[in-house]
Amino acid sequence: MRIFHNLPLKILSLIIAAGIWFYASTDVKVVETVEIPVEFSMPDGFVLLSVTSQKLLVEIEGKKREIMFFLRRNPVYRVKIERGIKDYITPDRDNIKIPGWLNIKIRRIISPSRIYIWCEREKERSVKVWTPVGVRAVPDIVKIKGAASVVSRISFIRPSSIPKEDGYAKLRLPEGVVESIPPEVKIIHEGSRH
């Protein structure tokens, strides 16, 4: 059959044609709207407690293939926090790094126009685990970590729920507390066997 005559040459021609088609179809200039994640860096000993947005909606302009390549590199919007803050910041398109050899332009940041950030010094403290009468927690004292302004005011922490029988319960973390050590306690009902 003549169909299979010079098969390697036909396959090579098909590959070259597909490459030319891809190059031509992605060589057009476009404007696209993309989501870019927000990444925060802060000094040791600080904790990020609240952020209103983890992503930016950005309008970019450039050749389609260059935008595709840029997005495959997982771009991020970096926010460097150097001290405690409880305020709004305005995203700046210059914080989105684009390799110099790509001919892409960030036209604008569509949303959000402001990002609320709450970051402050971290504090660790031991507190009692509160339980109702007739119930005890093991351990009855745990360490909590979080914002210094919040952790300083906490004198006890509660389990998220009290099981009807002996068992484990996670601890309910108030806003501003990021971790408890351990994260759960054993709940023992007085009068039950251990």
C-alpha positions in Angstrom: 0.0 0.0 0.0 1.2 3.5 -0.9 -0.1 5.0 2.4 2.8 3.5 4.3 5.4 4.5 1.7 7.9 6.9 3.3 6.1 6.7 6.7 9.0 8.3 8.7 9.0 11.3 6.3 5.2 11.7 6.6 5.3 11.6 10.4 8.1 14.2 10.5 6.1 16.4 8.1 3.1 16.1 10.4 5.2 17.1 13.5 6.7 20.1 11.7 3.2 21.2 10.5 1.8 20.9 14.0 4.8 22.9 15.4 4.3 25.7 12.8 0.5 25.8 13.5 1.2 26.0 17.3 3.8 28.8 16.8 1.4 30.8 14.5 -1.6 30.3 16.7 0.2 31.5 19.9 2.1 34.3 18.2 -0.9 36.7 18.6 -1.0 39.4 21.2 -3.7 38.9 23.8 -5.0 40.3 27.0 -5.9 37.7 29.6 -7.2 37.8 33.2 -5.4 35.4 35.5 -5.3 34.5 39.2 -1.9 34.9 41.0 -1.5 33.6 44.5 -0.2 35.9 47.3 2.8 34.7 49.3 3.7 36.3 52.6 7.2 36.2 54.2 7.8 37.5 57.7 10.6 37.5 60.3 11.1 34.6 62.7 9.0 34.9 65.8 6.0 36.5 64.0 2.7 34.9 63.1 0.2 35.7 60.3 -3.2 35.7 61.8 -5.6 37.1 59.2 -5.5 37.9 55.5 -8.5 39.0 53.5 -7.2 37.6 50.2 -4.8 34.9 49.2 -5.1 35.6 45.4 -5.0 38.5 43.0 -7.0 38.8 39.8 -4.5 40.4 37.3 -4.9 41.5 33.7 -1.8 40.7 31.6 -0.9 41.5 28.0 1.5 39.7 25.7 1.9 37.0 23.2 -0.2 34.0 24.0 2.7 31.5 24.1 4.7 33.8 26.4 1.7 34.2 28.8 1.3 30.4 28.8 5.0 30.0 29.6 4.8 32.6 32.3 1.8 30.9 34.0 3.5 27.5 33.9 6.3 29.0 36.1 3.7 29.5 38.9 4.1 33.2 39.4 3.3 34.6 42.9 2.8 38.0 44.4 5.2 38.4 47.2 4.5 40.5 50.3 7.5 40.9 52.7 6.4 41.8 56.2 9.2 43.2 58.3 7.3 44.1 61.5 4.0 43.6 63.2 1.1 45.0 61.2 -2.7 45.2 61.5 -3.6 47.3 58.5 -4.5 47.3 54.8 -1.9 47.2 52.0 -2.4 48.1 48.4 -1.1 45.5 45.9 1.5 46.9 43.5 1.9 45.3 40.1 5.7 45.8 40.4 5.8 43.0 43.0 4.9 40.4 40.3 8.2 39.3 38.9 8.4 38.7 35.1 11.6 37.2 33.6 13.2 40.0 31.5 13.2 37.9 28.3 9.5 37.6 28.3 7.6 40.5 26.6 4.7 40.5 29.0 3.1 43.5 30.7 1.0 43.6 33.8 -1.8 46.0 32.8 -3.5 46.2 36.1 -4.5 44.4 39.3 -8.3 44.0 39.0 -9.0 42.8 42.5 -8.6 43.1 45.4 -7.7 46.8 45.6 -6.6 46.3 49.2 -5.5 43.4 51.4 -6.0 43.4 55.1 -3.1 41.8 57.0 -2.8 41.0 60.7 0.7 39.9 61.7 2.3 40.2 65.1 4.8 38.7 67.5 4.2 35.1 68.4 3.9 34.1 72.1 3.7 30.7 73.7 2.0 30.1 77.0 0.6 27.2 79.1 -3.1 27.4 80.0 -5.6 25.2 81.7 -8.1 23.1 79.8 -11.6 23.9 81.0 -14.1 21.1 81.5 -17.5 20.9 83.1 -18.0 19.5 86.6 -17.6 15.7 86.6 -15.3 15.6 83.6 -11.6 16.0 83.4 -9.1 16.5 80.6 -5.7 14.7 80.2 -3.5 16.6 80.0 -5.3 19.4 81.9 -2.7 22.0 80.9 -1.6 22.6 77.3 0.7 25.1 75.5 -0.9 27.5 73.1 0.9 29.6 70.4 -0.4 32.7 68.7 -0.5 36.5 68.6 1.0 37.9 71.8 -1.9 40.3 72.3 -4.4 37.4 72.3 -2.4 34.7 74.1 -1.6 37.0 77.0 -5.3 37.4 77.8 -6.2 33.7 77.7 -6.4 31.8 81.0 -8.1 28.6 79.8 -9.0 26.8 76.6 -12.1 24.6 75.9 -12.5 21.4 74.1 -14.5 21.8 70.9 -17.0 19.2 72.3 -17.3 16.9 75.2 -18.0 13.3 74.2 -20.7 11.4 76.1 -18.3 8.6 76.9 -14.6 8.7 77.5 -12.7 9.7 74.4 -10.7 12.4 72.7 -11.7 15.9 71.9 -9.9 18.6 69.8 -9.3 21.9 71.5 -11.2 25.0 70.3 -8.7 27.7 69.3 -9.9 31.3 69.7 -9.1 33.7 66.9 -5.5 34.7 67.2 -4.3 31.3 68.5 -2.7 29.3 65.7 -1.7 26.1 67.6 -2.2 24.1 70.8 0.3 21.4 71.9 -1.2 18.8 72.0 -4.0 19.6 69.6 -6.5 17.3 71.4 -7.0 16.0 75.0 -8.5 12.8 76.4 -11.8 13.4 78.1 -12.5 11.3 81.1 -15.9 11.2 82.9 -15.6 11.0 86.6 -17.0 7.7 87.9 -16.2 5.9 84.7 -13.5 3.3 84.5 -10.2 4.3 83.0 
